[in-house]
Amino acid sequence: MLRDRDYRAVFEASPDAMLVVDSEGVIRDLNPQALSMFGWSREEMEASRVERLVPAAGRGRHEQHRMRYAAAPRPRPMGQGLELKAVRKDGTTFPVEISLSPGKLSSGPGHVICTIRDITSWKRMRWLSRMKLTAAENERKHLSRELHDEFLQFLVAFKIRGKLLVDEADREERERAWAVIADEILTAIRGVKRMIRGLRSPKLEQQGLVSALATLFRDTRKVHGVTIHASVNLDWVADELDPVTVLAVYRIVQEAVTNVATHAGVSEAAVTLRSAEGLIIAEIRDEGCGFELSDFGAAPDDGHIGLAGMRERAELVGGSLTVQTSPGKGTTVRATVPMVGPGGEEW
């Protein structure tokens, strides 16, 4: 049979923070994990109201909930889908799950045992999983549009030209028609290679963001004849960024540059990337034809991943995207993304 000191040992050894709170909302006991989680000393936490562990904006609402709970206490397990926040002594807030177990203790009736779990890591893993699924879906949409715009149209044209070639009696005309078909096949092969490079960037994986961008700008000049005047001042931070952040920045710049090369009608454009106050700022600017942007949420149907895809990528890593454009006055795309280290902490 367990004795009081055995129950105390279980209380102290719990991997979760635990509080004993009376019917007035006063903390009467706590375990070492609670001290570590919240950063207060035992003397500071004991005999203080539990609302001190709740962010200031929600303390009044929490007190009302606590009083209603005290009138009809019942066990409440973790994982109830509640978005709960707690606050440390230093003022930082963090997401938590809390279970409540009412009961009578030897010290008096009306106590509630609160078990508190910091779910910061769990929420980040869930966010990363959601982001990966969304990114994969965006890539499928991108691939679908590329196949429709380039290769489906090519196959239709190839079928028509093939039929005309069969029916052509003149030898010289057949040779000219075959030369056109061969040229279109070569163009299609180049398009496949370009799509492969777009889906996967070995440079990004092997040599990092700055080198991958340099390769992207060189390829843009070779394939599209558009010169990119680049100013990339990220050397000192690029190697310290979370891979998810790096991929987002690369894809945003890649998509913006591709849009310039295929739609702006220019021979050059400017790209700048810099870091400032914990942010990466990427700006892609051209002096091309521009377009009417009546609703940013409904980006132009240009047959590519477009502005909506860039905005989604920025928002998935906690950033934002703005566009300035009008017909005949060029376009400026500006992405702002938080710098996140490999451990998931913002700088």
C-alpha positions in Angstrom: 0.0 0.0 0.0 1.4 3.4 -1.0 2.0 5.9 1.8 2.0 9.6 1.6 5.7 9.9 0.9 5.2 7.4 -2.0 2.5 9.6 -3.5 4.8 12.6 -3.0 7.6 10.8 -4.9 5.3 10.2 -7.9 4.2 13.9 -7.8 7.8 15.1 -7.8 8.9 12.6 -10.5 6.2 13.4 -13.0 7.6 14.5 -16.4 4.9 17.1 -16.7 4.5 20.2 -14.6 1.9 19.7 -11.8 0.1 22.2 -9.6 -2.3 21.8 -6.7 -4.8 24.7 -6.7 -7.5 25.4 -4.2 -11.0 26.5 -4.8 -9.9 30.2 -4.6 -7.4 29.7 -7.4 -4.4 29.8 -5.1 -1.4 27.5 -5.8 -0.8 25.3 -2.8 1.8 23.0 -4.1 3.9 22.3 -7.2 6.5 20.0 -8.5 10.1 20.7 -9.8 8.9 20.5 -13.4 6.6 23.4 -12.8 9.4 25.5 -11.4 11.5 24.7 -14.5 8.7 25.4 -16.9 7.6 28.8 -15.6 11.0 30.1 -14.2 9.6 31.2 -10.8 11.0 30.1 -7.5 8.9 27.9 -5.1 8.5 30.9 -2.8 7.2 33.1 -5.6 4.7 30.5 -6.9 3.3 29.0 -3.7 0.4 31.0 -2.3 0.1 33.0 -5.5 -3.0 33.0 -7.7 -2.8 30.6 -10.7 -3.8 33.5 -13.0 -0.2 34.7 -12.8 0.7 31.8 -15.1 -1.8 33.0 -17.7 -1.0 35.8 -20.3 -2.3 39.1 -19.1 -4.9 39.5 -21.8 -6.6 36.3 -20.8 -6.5 36.5 -17.0 -10.0 37.9 -16.5 -11.5 35.3 -18.8 -9.5 32.5 -17.1 -10.8 33.6 -13.7 -14.4 33.4 -14.9 -13.7 29.9 -16.4 -12.1 28.8 -13.1 -15.0 30.0 -11.0 -17.5 28.1 -13.2 -15.4 25.0 -13.0 -15.2 25.3 -9.2 -19.0 25.3 -9.1 -19.1 21.9 -11.0 -15.7 20.3 -11.0 -15.1 17.3 -13.2 -12.0 15.5 -14.7 -10.8 17.1 -17.9 -8.1 15.2 -19.8 -5.5 16.6 -22.1 -6.1 16.7 -25.9 -9.5 18.5 -25.8 -8.7 20.7 -28.7 -8.4 23.8 -26.6 -5.9 26.5 -27.7 -4.3 27.3 -24.3 -1.4 29.6 -23.6 0.8 30.0 -20.5 3.4 32.7 -19.6 6.8 32.4 -18.0 8.3 34.7 -15.5 10.3 36.4 -18.3 7.0 37.2 -20.1 7.3 34.7 -22.9 4.2 32.8 -23.8 4.0 29.2 -25.0 1.2 26.7 -26.0 0.2 24.2 -23.4 -2.2 21.3 -22.8 -3.7 21.1 -19.3 -5.6 18.3 -17.6 -7.7 19.0 -14.5 -8.4 16.4 -11.7 -10.6 17.6 -8.9 -10.4 15.9 -5.5 -10.2 16.1 -1.8 -6.8 16.2 -0.2 -5.8 15.8 3.4 -5.0 19.6 3.4 -8.6 20.4 2.7 -11.5 20.0 0.2 -11.9 21.6 -3.1 -8.5 21.2 -4.6 -7.7 20.6 -8.2 -4.5 18.9 -9.5 -3.5 20.6 -12.8 -1.1 18.8 -15.1 0.5 21.1 -17.6 2.4 20.0 -20.7 4.4 22.4 -23.0 3.5 21.4 -26.6 5.7 23.9 -28.4 7.7 21.1 -30.1 4.5 19.2 -31.0 2.9 22.2 -32.6 6.0 23.0 -34.6 6.1 19.4 -35.9 2.4 19.6 -36.8 3.0 22.9 -38.6 5.9 21.4 -40.5 3.9 18.4 -41.5 1.1 20.7 -42.8 3.5 22.8 -44.6 5.1 19.8 -46.3 1.7 18.6 -47.5 0.8 22.0 -48.8 4.1 22.4 -50.6 3.7 19.0 -52.2 0.2 19.9 -53.4 1.5 23.2 -54.8 4.2 21.3 -56.7 1.6 19.0 -58.1 -0.4 21.9 -59.3 2.7 23.5 -60.8 3.6 20.3 -62.6 0.1 19.9 -63.9 0.1 23.5 -65.3 3.5 23.0 -66.9 2.4 19.8 -68.5 -0.8 21.4 -69.8 0.8 24.6 -71.0 3.9 23.1 -72.8 3.7 19.4 -73.4 0.0 18.9 -74.0 0.0 21.7 -76.5 3.2 20.3 -78.1 1.6 16.8 -78.5 -1.5 18.3 -80.1 0.6 20.3 -82.5 2.8 17.2 -83.2 -0.3 15.1 -84.1 -1.4 17.8 -86.5 2.0 18.2 -88.1 2.4 14.4 -88.3 -0.8 14.1 -90.2 0.1 16.9 -92.6 3.5 15.3 -93.1 1.9 12.0 -94.1 -0.3 13.7 -96.6 2.4 15.9 -98.1 3.5 14.7 -101.5 6.2 17.3 -102.2 9.6 16.0 -100.9 11.0 19.4 -100.1 7.9 20.4 -98.1 8.2 17.1 -96.2 11.8 17.8 -95.3 10.9 21.3 -94.2 8.0 20.0 -92.1 10.2 17.3 -90.6 12.8 20.0 -89.7 10.1 22.0 -87.9 9.0 18.9 -86.0 12.6 18.0 -85.0 13.1 21.6 -83.7 9.9 21.4 -81.7 11.0 18.0 -80.2 14.3 19.6 -79.2 12.3 22.4 -77.5 10.2 19.9 -75.7 13.3 18.1 -74.4 14.7 21.4 -73.1 11.4 22.0 -71.4 11.5 18.7 -69.6 15.1 19.4 -68.4 13.9 22.8 -67.2 11.0 21.2 -65.3 13.3 18.7 -63.7 15.6 21.6 -62.5 12.6 23.4 -61.2 11.3 20.5 -59.2 14.7 19.8 -57.6 17.7 22.0 -57.1 20.9 20.0 -56.5 22.8 23.2 -56.0 20.5 24.1 -53.1 21.0 20.8 -51.5 24.7 20.6 -52.1 26.0 24.1 -51.9 23.4 26.2 -50.2 21.2 29.2 -51.0 23.6 31.7 -52.4 25.2 29.3 -54.8 21.8 27.9 -55.9 20.6 31.5 -56.6 23.7 32.2 -58.7 23.0 29.1 -60.8 19.3 30.1 -61.2 20.3 33.6 -62.5 22.8 32.1 -64.9 20.2 29.6 -66.3 17.7 32.5 -66.7 20.2 34.3 -68.9 21.0 31.2 -71.0 17.5 29.9 -71.4 15.4 33.1 -71.6 18.0 35.7 -72.5 17.1 37.7 -69.4 20.0 39.1 -67.4 19.5 39.2 -63.6 21.4 42.0 -61.8 21.7 40.4 -58.4 22.7 41.8 -55.0 22.7 38.9 -52.5 24.0 39.8 -49.0 23.2 36.7 -47.1 26.6 35.0 -46.9 26.9 35.3 -43.1 23.4 33.9 -42.4 22.5 31.6 -45.2 24.3 28.6 -43.8 22.6 29.0 -40.4 19.0 29.0 -41.6 16.4 26.3 -41.2 16.2 24.2 -44.4 12.5 25.0 -44.6 13.2 28.7 -44.6 16.0 28.3 -47.2 13.7 26.4 -49.6 10.9 28.9 -49.2 13.2 31.8 -50.1 14.7 30.0 -53.0 11.3 29.0 -54.5 9.9 32.4 -54.1 12.8 34.0 -56.0 12.8 31.2 -58.5 9.1 31.7 -59.3 9.3 35.5 -59.4 12.3 35.4 -61.8 10.6 32.8 -64.0 7.5 35.1 -64.2 9.7 38.0 -65.2 11.5 35.9 -67.9 8.3 34.6 -69.4 5.8 37.4 -69.0 7.4 40.8 -68.4 8.9 41.3 -71.9 12.2 42.6 -70.6 15.9 41.7 -71.2 17.0 42.4 -67.6 15.7 42.5 -64.1 17.0 43.2 -60.6 17.0 40.9 -57.6 18.1 41.9 -54.1 18.3 39.8 -50.9 19.4 41.0 -47.5 18.9 40.4 -43.8 17.6 43.0 -41.4 16.2 42.8 -37.8 15.7 39.0 -37.9 14.1 39.0 -41.4 15.2 38.0 -44.9 13.9 40.5 -47.5 13.8 39.5 -51.1 12.9 41.9 -53.8 12.5 41.1 -57.5 12.0 44.1 -59.8 11.5 44.6 -63.5 10.6 47.5 -65.8 8.4 45.4 -68.0 4.8 45.4 -69.2 3.2 45.0 -65.7 -0.4 44.0 -65.4 -3.7 45.0 -63.7 -3.7 43.6 -60.1 -7.3 44.2 -59.0 -7.2 41.4 -56.3 -4.0 40.0 -55.0 -5.9 37.0 -53.5 -6.9 36.1 -57.1 -3.6 36.2 -58.9 -3.6 36.4 -62.7 -4.2 33.1 -64.5 -0.9 33.1 -66.2 -0.7 29.3 -66.5 2.1 29.1 -63.9 2.2 28.8 -60.1 2.0 32.6 -60.1 1.7 35.1 -57.3 -0.7 33.0 -55.2 1.9 30.3 -54.9 4.6 32.7 -53.9 2.3 34.2 -51.3 1.4 30.8 -49.9 5.1 29.9 -49.6 5.9 33.1 -47.7 2.9 32.7 -45.3 3.8 29.0 -44.6 7.0 30.1 -43.0 5.5 33.1 -41.2 6.3 35.7 -43.8 4.4 37.9 -46.2 4.5 38.9 -49.9 3.5 42.2 -51.5 3.3 43.1 -55.2 3.4 46.5 -56.8 2.5 46.6 -60.5 0.3 48.3 -63.1 0.1 48.1 -66.9 3.2 49.5 -68.6 5.0 50.3 -65.3 6.8 47.1 -64.4 6.4 44.9 -61.4 8.1 44.6 -57.9 7.6 41.5 -55.8 8.8 41.8 -52.2 8.9 38.9 -49.8 9.7 39.2 -46.1 10.5 36.0 -44.3 11.5 35.5 -40.6 15.0 34.1 -40.2 14.6 30.8 -38.4 17.6 28.8 -37.2 18.0 25.0 -37.5 16.4 24.5 -34.1 13.3 26.3 -35.1 13.9 29.5 -33.1 13.5 32.9 -34.8 16.5 35.2 -34.7 
